[in-house]
Amino acid sequence: MALDDRTDPVQIIAKVGNFENRERAIEVWMYLATKAGWQVSLAAATPEKSHDGDCGIVDVEGLHYRIRLTPRVRTKLAETEGGTLTWRTVFAHAAWADPVLEPDNYVPYLGRG
């Protein structure tokens, strides 16, 4: 697979469901990233989770991404009201990647952020 053909890691969304545990969510995201052609591993030093939706940090070919598990994808929810089945659109949980920037948002090739 050519480098230009790969889906960017921030565009990889793993639909894992509302009740999936964080370890499973990061595993599914890593599987999808690997399937997209990326070399992915858990970061050696994963900082303590700073947010309820944080699953951990992964290394994608030298760049770090924080994997989050939050409501992010649209789905349909079936409800019955007065014996009538209705559908409404809601957000369901998914694992997704957020780039981890250097302290103070420093990006080496851009200078100070």
Secondary structure, DSSP 8 states (H G I E B T S, - for coil): --GGGS--GGG-EEE--TT--HHHHHHHHHHHHHHTT--EEE-SS-----STTEEEEEEETTEEEEEEEEEEEEEEEEEEETTEEEEEEEEEEEEEEEE---GGG-BTTTB--
